Amino acid sequence: MKKIVSLFLVLLMLSGTVFAAGFTDLDETHWAYPHVSELVERGVINGYEDGTFRPEANITRAELAKLLYMQFGQNGWTMYMDVDMTDWFYPYVTQTQNYFIVPMLSFYPDRAATREEVAYAIYVAKNLSPVTTINFTDAADIDTQYQQAVAAVAAEGIINGYPDGTFLPKNNITRAEVATVLHRAIVLDETPEVEETPAEPTGSLEDVREGIVGTWVVEKSEVYDTPLKWLAEQWTKEYYYDGSEHVFTADGIFKCADGKYETTYEIISDTKIKCVTVIVVGDFTEQYGEEQIYDYELNGDEFVLYGNYYVNGVTMGHCNVVHFKRK
C-alpha cells in the first residue's frame, strides 16, 4: 500500500553507499574483520561505491543512526532543523530519536559520533539496566547524562576502555570500532541456533495467486496517525476511496482505481506481496524501478492490504490499511 509514500521514502534513502561482501581496504588481517564481516552478512552495514569500507574513518551521527535502525529498528520519531527530507539519512535519523540525546532541535548529522554517544545508543537499544559504578580513571569527563549508560555497556563487555584505564568519552569513534561494538551488542543475548526440520508448506503460492486474481472493491480505508498521515489521507482520497474498484490480473498486473496507476505484482509468500509502481496521469506514464514489499491478508472474498512497507529489507513504517471485498 502507499506506493507514493514508498517512492517518497525510497528517493530520500538514496545515498552514496552500496552493499558489498568484501572491501578493498579491509582484509582478513584487520582486527575488526570478523565483526564487519558478520554485520555485512546480516545486512546491517555496508561500504562505499568505490568498494572501500574506510575502517579508520570516524563514523558520523547520521551513519550511526542508520546502523541502529538497520539492526534495532525504529525507536521514537522527530524532525530536526538540520535534517532535510531530501537527505539520504532522513528516514534513519528521524526514526531513531530515542537512541540519541538531542537537547535542541538540531541533530548535527555530519558531526563525528563520540564514544559516550555510541555507548548511550547501545544502552538504549539493548535496554540495559543502569550501572552507577564507573571504573574508568576519567569518569569525571563523562557527561552526567551518559554515565550510567557508559558503565552499563562497559560492564557487559560491549565497549572497553584503554590500557591506561581511561575511557576518553569525548573521542570520536571509527567505523571499525563501531562495527565491533555493534556486533558485540548483537550477540550478547544470542544462543546458538538449533537446526530445525522445515515445516511442511500449508499451500502453494500458485493457490494464493489464484485467490487474488480478480476485481476487488474497497470497503473502507483506515489511516494511521503517523507523521505521513497527510500523505496517506491524500492517497486514500484519490485512489483508495470507498467503492473504488481495483483489479489483479493473472499476468501480474495490479490496476488501481480505474487505471489511475498500475503496479506489477508478485506474490512472494502468503503474507507479503512485491510491487513496482507505475503512475499514469493523462498521457504521462512513469515507472518507478524500486521494488516495494507490502503485508497483506487473504481470506476467501476478503483481502486486506497493509501500509507496512519494506525497501531492501528495511521496514520503513506504516501509514494505512485498505479492506477489499471481491466484486
C-alpha positions as a LaTeX table, in Angstrom:
\begin{tabular}{lrrr}
\hline
Residue & $x$ (\AA) & $y$ (\AA) & $z$ (\AA) \\
\hline
Met1 & 0.00 & 0.00 & 0.00 \\
Lys2 & 1.03 & 3.60 & $-0.19$ \\
Lys3 & 3.13 & 3.41 & $-3.30$ \\
Ile4 & 3.61 & 7.18 & $-3.35$ \\
Val5 & 4.79 & 7.10 & 0.26 \\
Ser6 & 7.21 & 4.30 & $-0.54$ \\
Leu7 & 8.57 & 6.11 & $-3.58$ \\
Phe8 & 8.92 & 9.23 & $-1.49$ \\
Leu9 & 10.98 & 7.44 & 1.13 \\
Val10 & 12.99 & 5.43 & $-1.38$ \\
Leu11 & 14.15 & 8.60 & $-3.09$ \\
Leu12 & 15.17 & 10.06 & 0.25 \\
Met13 & 17.22 & 6.98 & 1.08 \\
Leu14 & 19.45 & 7.19 & $-1.97$ \\
Ser15 & 22.90 & 7.69 & $-0.51$ \\
Gly16 & 26.40 & 7.09 & $-1.77$ \\
Thr17 & 26.80 & 3.64 & $-0.25$ \\
Val18 & 26.36 & 0.18 & $-1.70$ \\
Phe19 & 26.22 & $-3.29$ & $-0.20$ \\
Ala20 & 29.42 & $-5.25$ & $-0.60$ \\
Ala21 & 30.57 & $-8.60$ & 0.74 \\
Gly22 & 34.25 & $-7.58$ & 0.64 \\
Phe23 & 36.18 & $-4.34$ & 0.76 \\
Thr24 & 39.38 & $-3.25$ & $-0.92$ \\
Asp25 & 40.71 & $-1.71$ & 2.29 \\
Leu26 & 39.64 & $-4.38$ & 4.79 \\
Asp27 & 41.05 & $-7.89$ & 4.59 \\
Glu28 & 41.25 & $-10.82$ & 6.99 \\
Thr29 & 44.32 & $-9.40$ & 8.71 \\
His30 & 42.41 & $-6.40$ & 10.08 \\
Trp31 & 41.44 & $-6.73$ & 13.74 \\
Ala32 & 37.82 & $-5.71$ & 13.01 \\
Tyr33 & 37.37 & $-8.01$ & 10.02 \\
Pro34 & 35.27 & $-10.69$ & 11.83 \\
His35 & 32.90 & $-8.08$ & 13.25 \\
Val36 & 32.49 & $-6.16$ & 10.00 \\
Ser37 & 32.02 & $-9.38$ & 8.03 \\
Glu38 & 29.27 & $-10.53$ & 10.36 \\
Leu39 & 27.42 & $-7.22$ & 10.07 \\
Val40 & 27.71 & $-7.33$ & 6.28 \\
Glu41 & 26.33 & $-10.87$ & 6.34 \\
Arg42 & 23.38 & $-9.66$ & 8.42 \\
Gly43 & 22.74 & $-6.76$ & 6.05 \\
Val44 & 23.37 & $-4.19$ & 8.79 \\
Ile45 & 26.43 & $-2.39$ & 7.46 \\
Asn46 & 27.89 & $-1.64$ & 4.05 \\
Gly47 & 30.65 & 0.26 & 2.34 \\
Tyr48 & 31.04 & 2.89 & $-0.32$ \\
Glu49 & 30.60 & 2.91 & $-4.08$ \\
Asp50 & 34.36 & 2.71 & $-4.62$ \\
Gly51 & 34.48 & $-0.65$ & $-2.82$ \\
Thr52 & 36.04 & 0.67 & 0.38 \\
Phe53 & 34.88 & 0.37 & 3.96 \\
Arg54 & 37.16 & 3.08 & 5.42 \\
Pro55 & 37.58 & 1.36 & 8.79 \\
Glu56 & 39.69 & 4.13 & 10.33 \\
Ala57 & 37.33 & 6.95 & 9.31 \\
Asn58 & 35.22 & 8.48 & 12.05 \\
Ile59 & 31.59 & 7.44 & 11.89 \\
Thr60 & 29.10 & 10.28 & 11.58 \\
Arg61 & 25.97 & 10.59 & 13.66 \\
Ala62 & 23.89 & 10.03 & 10.52 \\
Glu63 & 25.77 & 6.80 & 9.72 \\
Leu64 & 25.32 & 5.68 & 13.32 \\
Ala65 & 21.58 & 6.35 & 13.10 \\
Lys66 & 21.36 & 4.13 & 10.02 \\
Leu67 & 23.22 & 1.26 & 11.73 \\
Leu68 & 20.96 & 1.50 & 14.77 \\
Tyr69 & 17.86 & 1.49 & 12.60 \\
Met70 & 19.07 & $-1.41$ & 10.47 \\
Gln71 & 19.77 & $-3.60$ & 13.50 \\
Phe72 & 17.40 & $-2.46$ & 16.24 \\
Gly73 & 14.62 & $-0.73$ & 14.30 \\
Gln74 & 12.63 & 2.40 & 14.95 \\
Asn75 & 12.75 & 3.98 & 18.39 \\
Gly76 & 10.97 & 7.33 & 18.55 \\
Trp77 & 10.25 & 9.83 & 15.79 \\
Thr78 & 11.09 & 13.51 & 15.44 \\
Met79 & 12.12 & 16.16 & 12.93 \\
Tyr80 & 15.27 & 18.29 & 13.16 \\
Met81 & 16.05 & 21.71 & 11.77 \\
Asp82 & 19.26 & 20.45 & 10.12 \\
Val83 & 17.79 & 17.25 & 8.62 \\
Asp84 & 16.11 & 17.80 & 5.27 \\
Met85 & 13.60 & 15.42 & 3.71 \\
Thr86 & 15.90 & 15.11 & 0.69 \\
Asp87 & 18.86 & 13.86 & 2.77 \\
Trp88 & 19.73 & 10.17 & 2.32 \\
Phe89 & 19.73 & 9.72 & 6.10 \\
Tyr90 & 16.32 & 11.35 & 6.68 \\
Pro91 & 14.34 & 8.10 & 7.30 \\
Tyr92 & 17.01 & 6.79 & 9.70 \\
Val93 & 17.70 & 9.93 & 11.73 \\
Thr94 & 14.05 & 10.86 & 12.16 \\
Gln95 & 13.09 & 7.36 & 13.33 \\
Thr96 & 15.89 & 6.83 & 15.88 \\
Gln97 & 15.17 & 9.71 & 18.24 \\
Asn98 & 15.48 & 7.77 & 21.50 \\
Tyr99 & 18.93 & 6.38 & 20.73 \\
Phe100 & 20.34 & 9.91 & 20.99 \\
Ile101 & 20.25 & 12.76 & 23.49 \\
Val102 & 19.47 & 15.86 & 21.45 \\
Pro103 & 18.59 & 18.78 & 23.75 \\
Met104 & 17.92 & 21.24 & 20.93 \\
Leu105 & 16.24 & 20.82 & 17.54 \\
Ser106 & 19.47 & 20.17 & 15.62 \\
Phe107 & 20.84 & 16.65 & 15.11 \\
Tyr108 & 24.23 & 17.52 & 13.55 \\
Pro109 & 24.15 & 14.52 & 11.19 \\
Asp110 & 27.62 & 15.12 & 9.70 \\
Arg111 & 29.35 & 15.50 & 13.04 \\
Ala112 & 31.50 & 12.59 & 14.15 \\
Ala113 & 29.90 & 10.47 & 16.87 \\
Thr114 & 31.67 & 10.24 & 20.22 \\
Arg115 & 32.38 & 7.19 & 22.34 \\
Glu116 & 29.90 & 8.21 & 25.04 \\
Glu117 & 27.18 & 8.80 & 22.43 \\
Val118 & 27.69 & 5.33 & 20.99 \\
Ala119 & 27.63 & 3.82 & 24.47 \\
Tyr120 & 24.33 & 5.55 & 25.19 \\
Ala121 & 22.79 & 4.37 & 21.91 \\
Ile122 & 23.72 & 0.74 & 22.64 \\
Tyr123 & 22.49 & 1.10 & 26.22 \\
Val124 & 19.05 & 2.17 & 24.94 \\
Ala125 & 18.95 & $-0.34$ & 22.09 \\
Lys126 & 19.73 & $-3.28$ & 24.38 \\
Asn127 & 17.54 & $-1.95$ & 27.20 \\
Leu128 & 20.35 & $-2.49$ & 29.70 \\
Ser129 & 19.93 & $-1.87$ & 33.41 \\
Pro130 & 21.72 & 1.24 & 34.64 \\
Val131 & 25.05 & 0.82 & 36.43 \\
Thr132 & 26.25 & 3.53 & 38.81 \\
Thr133 & 29.85 & 2.44 & 39.38 \\
Ile134 & 32.24 & 3.69 & 36.71 \\
Asn135 & 35.66 & 2.08 & 36.72 \\
Phe136 & 37.43 & 4.49 & 34.38 \\
Thr137 & 40.01 & 6.94 & 35.64 \\
Asp138 & 38.47 & 9.77 & 33.60 \\
Ala139 & 34.90 & 9.13 & 34.77 \\
Ala140 & 34.56 & 12.82 & 35.61 \\
Asp141 & 34.91 & 13.63 & 31.90 \\
Ile142 & 31.81 & 11.62 & 31.02 \\
Asp143 & 28.71 & 13.80 & 30.80 \\
Thr144 & 26.28 & 13.07 & 33.63 \\
Gln145 & 23.55 & 12.04 & 31.21 \\
Tyr146 & 25.80 & 9.35 & 29.74 \\
Gln147 & 27.48 & 7.98 & 32.89 \\
Gln148 & 25.09 & 5.14 & 33.72 \\
Ala149 & 24.98 & 4.09 & 30.08 \\
Val150 & 28.77 & 4.00 & 29.75 \\
Ala151 & 29.06 & 2.00 & 32.96 \\
Ala152 & 26.36 & $-0.47$ & 31.88 \\
Val153 & 27.76 & $-1.04$ & 28.39 \\
Ala154 & 31.28 & $-1.44$ & 29.78 \\
Ala155 & 30.05 & $-3.91$ & 32.41 \\
Glu156 & 28.65 & $-6.09$ & 29.61 \\
Gly157 & 31.98 & $-6.01$ & 27.77 \\
Ile158 & 30.40 & $-4.32$ & 24.76 \\
Ile159 & 32.68 & $-1.29$ & 24.79 \\
Asn160 & 36.00 & $-1.18$ & 26.58 \\
Gly161 & 38.39 & 1.44 & 27.86 \\
Tyr162 & 42.06 & 1.90 & 27.11 \\
Pro163 & 45.09 & 0.17 & 28.71 \\
Asp164 & 45.78 & 3.24 & 30.85 \\
Gly165 & 42.32 & 2.93 & 32.46 \\
Thr166 & 40.69 & 5.81 & 30.59 \\
Phe167 & 37.50 & 5.78 & 28.54 \\
Leu168 & 38.03 & 9.04 & 26.63 \\
Pro169 & 34.30 & 9.72 & 26.27 \\
Lys170 & 34.63 & 12.76 & 24.00 \\
Asn171 & 36.88 & 10.99 & 21.50 \\
Asn172 & 35.48 & 10.22 & 18.09 \\
Ile173 & 34.89 & 6.58 & 17.22 \\
Thr174 & 35.84 & 4.90 & 13.96 \\
Arg175 & 33.71 & 2.80 & 11.66 \\
Ala176 & 35.72 & $-0.30$ & 12.58 \\
Glu177 & 35.26 & 0.37 & 16.29 \\
Val178 & 31.52 & 0.91 & 15.92 \\
Ala179 & 31.18 & $-2.30$ & 13.91 \\
Thr180 & 32.94 & $-4.16$ & 16.72 \\
Val181 & 30.79 & $-2.60$ & 19.44 \\
Leu182 & 27.59 & $-3.22$ & 17.50 \\
His183 & 28.47 & $-6.84$ & 16.80 \\
Arg184 & 29.23 & $-7.46$ & 20.48 \\
Ala185 & 25.87 & $-5.93$ & 21.38 \\
Ile186 & 24.02 & $-8.07$ & 18.86 \\
Val187 & 25.49 & $-11.39$ & 20.03 \\
Leu188 & 25.18 & $-10.52$ & 23.73 \\
Asp189 & 21.89 & $-12.37$ & 24.18 \\
Glu190 & 22.09 & $-14.77$ & 21.26 \\
Thr191 & 22.18 & $-18.51$ & 21.72 \\
Pro192 & 23.47 & $-20.94$ & 19.10 \\
Glu193 & 20.84 & $-21.79$ & 16.53 \\
Val194 & 19.46 & $-25.32$ & 16.56 \\
Glu195 & 18.74 & $-26.69$ & 13.13 \\
Glu196 & 15.07 & $-27.46$ & 12.83 \\
Thr197 & 13.17 & $-29.60$ & 10.38 \\
Pro198 & 11.36 & $-27.27$ & 7.98 \\
Ala199 & 7.61 & $-27.24$ & 8.39 \\
Glu200 & 5.55 & $-28.57$ & 5.54 \\
Pro201 & 4.05 & $-25.78$ & 3.45 \\
Thr202 & 0.34 & $-25.23$ & 4.05 \\
Gly203 & $-0.42$ & $-24.15$ & 0.49 \\
Ser204 & 1.30 & $-23.23$ & $-2.76$ \\
Leu205 & 1.93 & $-19.67$ & $-3.88$ \\
Glu206 & 0.02 & $-20.54$ & $-7.03$ \\
Asp207 & $-3.09$ & $-21.11$ & $-4.91$ \\
Val208 & $-2.57$ & $-17.70$ & $-3.33$ \\
Arg209 & $-2.14$ & $-16.05$ & $-6.75$ \\
Glu210 & $-5.34$ & $-17.61$ & $-8.00$ \\
Gly211 & $-7.12$ & $-16.36$ & $-4.90$ \\
Ile212 & $-6.02$ & $-12.77$ & $-5.51$ \\
Val213 & $-6.76$ & $-12.57$ & $-9.25$ \\
Gly214 & $-9.98$ & $-10.67$ & $-9.93$ \\
Thr215 & $-11.75$ & $-7.40$ & $-9.22$ \\
Trp216 & $-11.85$ & $-6.04$ & $-5.69$ \\
Val217 & $-13.89$ & $-3.16$ & $-4.27$ \\
Val218 & $-12.69$ & $-1.01$ & $-1.37$ \\
Glu219 & $-14.97$ & $-1.41$ & 1.64 \\
Lys220 & $-13.06$ & 1.01 & 3.84 \\
Ser221 & $-9.63$ & 2.60 & 4.30 \\
Glu222 & $-8.06$ & 3.34 & 7.64 \\
Val223 & $-5.29$ & 5.91 & 8.01 \\
Tyr224 & $-2.85$ & 5.68 & 10.91 \\
Asp225 & $-1.83$ & 8.70 & 12.95 \\
Thr226 & 1.76 & 8.94 & 11.70 \\
Pro227 & 3.96 & 11.81 & 10.52 \\
Leu228 & 2.93 & 10.90 & 6.96 \\
Lys229 & $-0.78$ & 10.82 & 7.76 \\
Trp230 & $-1.46$ & 13.76 & 5.46 \\
Leu231 & 0.02 & 11.90 & 2.51 \\
Ala232 & $-1.83$ & 8.71 & 3.37 \\
Glu233 & $-5.09$ & 10.65 & 3.51 \\
Gln234 & $-4.40$ & 12.25 & 0.14 \\
Trp235 & $-3.58$ & 8.89 & $-1.45$ \\
Thr236 & $-6.66$ & 7.26 & 0.05 \\
Lys237 & $-8.92$ & 10.07 & $-1.11$ \\
Glu238 & $-7.64$ & 9.88 & $-4.68$ \\
Tyr239 & $-7.18$ & 6.14 & $-5.19$ \\
Tyr240 & $-8.49$ & 4.02 & $-2.31$ \\
Tyr241 & $-11.82$ & 5.68 & $-1.63$ \\
Asp242 & $-14.80$ & 3.55 & $-0.60$ \\
Gly243 & $-16.33$ & 1.77 & $-3.59$ \\
Ser244 & $-13.31$ & 2.17 & $-5.88$ \\
Glu245 & $-12.50$ & $-0.89$ & $-8.00$ \\
His246 & $-9.06$ & $-2.48$ & $-8.25$ \\
Val247 & $-8.05$ & $-5.39$ & $-10.45$ \\
Phe248 & $-5.38$ & $-8.06$ & $-10.02$ \\
Thr249 & $-4.73$ & $-9.75$ & $-13.37$ \\
Ala250 & $-3.45$ & $-13.27$ & $-13.89$ \\
Asp251 & $-0.36$ & $-11.93$ & $-15.67$ \\
Gly252 & 0.87 & $-9.98$ & $-12.62$ \\
Ile253 & $-0.62$ & $-6.51$ & $-13.06$ \\
Phe254 & $-2.46$ & $-4.60$ & $-10.33$ \\
Lys255 & $-4.69$ & $-1.90$ & $-11.81$ \\
Cys256 & $-5.74$ & 0.63 & $-9.24$ \\
Ala257 & $-8.74$ & 2.98 & $-9.15$ \\
Asp258 & $-9.98$ & 2.85 & $-12.74$ \\
Gly259 & $-6.48$ & 2.67 & $-14.18$ \\
Lys260 & $-5.12$ & 5.78 & $-12.49$ \\
Tyr261 & $-1.98$ & 3.85 & $-11.77$ \\
Glu262 & $-0.69$ & 0.31 & $-12.15$ \\
Thr263 & 1.88 & $-1.88$ & $-10.47$ \\
Thr264 & 3.42 & $-5.15$ & $-11.40$ \\
Tyr265 & 2.91 & $-7.52$ & $-8.53$ \\
Glu266 & 4.41 & $-10.78$ & $-7.38$ \\
Ile267 & 3.18 & $-12.94$ & $-4.51$ \\
Ile268 & 6.32 & $-13.84$ & $-2.59$ \\
Ser269 & 4.65 & $-15.50$ & 0.40 \\
Asp270 & 1.21 & $-15.98$ & 1.91 \\
Thr271 & 1.69 & $-12.69$ & 3.80 \\
Lys272 & 3.81 & $-10.47$ & 1.52 \\
Ile273 & 3.40 & $-9.05$ & $-1.97$ \\
Lys274 & 6.06 & $-7.26$ & $-4.08$ \\
Cys275 & 5.14 & $-4.33$ & $-6.33$ \\
Val276 & 6.71 & $-1.83$ & $-8.71$ \\
Thr277 & 4.59 & 1.28 & $-9.16$ \\
Val278 & 3.55 & 2.79 & $-12.48$ \\
Ile279 & 1.74 & 6.13 & $-12.27$ \\
Val280 & $-0.47$ & 7.16 & $-15.20$ \\
Val281 & $-1.69$ & 10.78 & $-15.33$ \\
Gly282 & $-3.26$ & 11.61 & $-18.70$ \\
Asp283 & $-0.58$ & 10.98 & $-21.31$ \\
Phe284 & 2.14 & 10.86 & $-18.68$ \\
Thr285 & 3.40 & 7.48 & $-17.55$ \\
Glu286 & 6.25 & 6.92 & $-15.13$ \\
Gln287 & 7.56 & 3.64 & $-13.77$ \\
Tyr288 & 9.49 & 3.62 & $-10.52$ \\
Gly289 & 12.13 & 0.93 & $-10.51$ \\
Glu290 & 12.39 & 0.42 & $-6.76$ \\
Glu291 & 10.59 & $-2.68$ & $-5.53$ \\
Gln292 & 8.36 & $-2.34$ & $-2.51$ \\
Ile293 & 7.10 & $-5.20$ & $-0.36$ \\
Tyr294 & 3.79 & $-4.92$ & 1.49 \\
Asp295 & 1.94 & $-7.06$ & 4.01 \\
Tyr296 & $-1.46$ & $-8.49$ & 3.16 \\
Glu297 & $-4.11$ & $-10.94$ & 4.32 \\
Leu298 & $-6.29$ & $-13.01$ & 2.00 \\
Asn299 & $-9.33$ & $-14.82$ & 3.36 \\
Gly300 & $-11.66$ & $-16.00$ & 0.62 \\
Asp301 & $-13.54$ & $-12.97$ & $-0.67$ \\
Glu302 & $-11.85$ & $-10.62$ & 1.79 \\
Phe303 & $-8.49$ & $-9.03$ & 1.05 \\
Val304 & $-6.62$ & $-6.61$ & 3.33 \\
Leu305 & $-3.59$ & $-4.67$ & 2.09 \\
Tyr306 & $-1.48$ & $-3.03$ & 4.78 \\
Gly307 & 0.67 & 0.07 & 4.57 \\
Asn308 & 3.54 & $-1.73$ & 6.28 \\
Tyr309 & 6.18 & $-1.38$ & 3.65 \\
Tyr310 & 9.73 & $-2.57$ & 3.26 \\
Val311 & 12.50 & $-1.33$ & 0.98 \\
Asn312 & 15.59 & $-3.51$ & 0.51 \\
Gly313 & 14.53 & $-5.49$ & 3.56 \\
Val314 & 14.20 & $-2.41$ & 5.77 \\
Thr315 & 10.86 & $-1.78$ & 7.43 \\
Met316 & 10.10 & 1.84 & 6.63 \\
Gly317 & 6.88 & 2.23 & 8.60 \\
His318 & 3.15 & 2.11 & 8.07 \\
Cys319 & 0.50 & 4.62 & 7.05 \\
Asn320 & $-2.78$ & 2.85 & 6.37 \\
Val321 & $-4.74$ & $-0.32$ & 5.75 \\
Val322 & $-7.29$ & $-0.95$ & 2.98 \\
His323 & $-10.10$ & $-3.52$ & 3.21 \\
Phe324 & $-11.37$ & $-5.04$ & $-0.06$ \\
Lys325 & $-14.33$ & $-7.25$ & $-0.91$ \\
Arg326 & $-14.35$ & $-9.34$ & $-4.07$ \\
Lys327 & $-16.74$ & $-7.96$ & $-6.68$ \\
\hline
\end{tabular}
